Amino acid sequence: MRYDLIIFVVGIVIVLIILYFWKIPKKYTDVKIGNVTIKAEIADTRLKRIKGLMFKKNLPKNEGMLFVFNQDGFHGIWMMNMSFPIDIIWIDNEKKVVDVVKDAQSCGLLCSTYKPREKARYVLEVNANFTEKNRVKIGSTLEFNL
């Protein structure tokens, strides 16, 4: 009766173990938001997007992760196995902010998914309070090259 849940949890644990030990080559780009530049690791494959910032103990100041998707959509972000809170910024294909979640908290295995109100092509994850401190809001424009 509960075998489906057990199989699901075991599957998640196996995926987490693989993600923890698998060393994925990293690429970076600079993301300019107003007067601030973020060094962002690029997550442009399914595996990189699934792993995201999992297993990192912290995020240095003015660093982040830029998720790159092949098409616009309501791309969800989860906080599974995160060690610190972040701000999540959804960006459209014209590099304008379409939604922001401030101070998203980490969770264990069963996590909620944060989704934008508008379709987006990119998602930028930065330290919590970054958007407040740097006045990032819907309509703000970012600059970056891929």
Beta strands, then each sheet from edge to edge (+ up, - down):
strand 1: 28-33
strand 2: 36-43
strand 3: 63-73
strand 4: 77-78
strand 5: 86-91
strand 6: 97-104
strand 7: 113-114
strand 8: 120-127
strand 9: 142-143
sheet 1: 6+ 5- 8+ 3- 2- 1+ 9-
sheet 2: 4+ 7-
end
